[in-house]
Amino acid sequence: MNRPSILQPGTNYTFSKYFELPLAPADILAEFDCTYERKRLDLPRYEGSIKCLDFLKRILQDIKLYRVPEELEELLRILVGIISSSGDYL
């Protein structure tokens, strides 16, 4: 069954442009003879420990060397505080 194209011929669409279209994702995918199905994705969990506190502290020291904006420095301080208060990431 042929149906009229919902995309304008000759128009370049970027990835983000598709999200701006007032169309359902299924309709956009149908333009390319594709479909999708939503399913739960069960990925394996990492059981090892993640040692990122030292890394983040080193980044904070580097920020002072390179004069990164104060807002970013404050954000990283908050992250270090959160991570250091949680035993899961130490």
N, C-alpha and C positions, 0 to 999 in steps of 0.2 A: 504494500500500500504506500503510495507516494503522498507525502504531505509537504506543505510549503515550508521552506527554510525559515527558522526563527532568527538565524544570524544573518547579518547583512553581508552579501558577497563583496569581496574586495576590501573589507575592513580587517585591520589587524587587531587581534584580541590578545592582550597580555593575560597572564594567569590571574592577576587580581581583577581584571576587567570582567571576567566571567562571574565573579562574586557580586559585582555591581549590577548585573542584569536582573530585571524583575521576573525571573523565570525559575521554575523548579529545577533542581539539579538533574532530575531524571529527564527533563525535556532537553536540557543542554547536552547531556550525554547521548541522548537519542540522535542528535545531529551527527555524532561520530559513530553511530551504530554500536554504542556501548551501554551497559547497564551497571548497576552497583547493588550490593546487598550489605546491609548493616549487620555486623556480627560482633560479639564480644571477643576481644583480642587478649589472649592469655599468654603473656611473655614470661620467660623464666626470671626468677628473682636472683639478684646478686647476693650471695651469702657472706662474702668477705667484708672486711671493714674498710671504710673510706676515710682516708686521712687527709682531709682538705683544710683543716684549721690552719696549719702551718702555711699552706699555699695562700690562703686568703690574707693572713698576716703579712706575708711577703708582698702581696699585691698592694696592701695599704702602704707599705714602706715605699714601694715604687711610685705610687700615686704622688707622694710628696716630691719625688725627684722630677717627675714630668709635669707637675702643676696641673693635674686633672681638676676639673670643676668641683667645687665643694659639695655640690649635690650628690655627685657620684661617690665621693669619699664618704659622705654620711650614709649613703645606701650600703656601701660595703661594710662600714662599721656595724650597721644593724645586722647584716648577714653574719658577720663574725660573732656577734653577740648571740644570735639565735643558734648558730651551730655549736658554739662553745657551751651553751646551756643544755644542749641535747646530747646525751651520751651516745646516741646512735651514730654520729658522724665523726667522733673523735678517735 
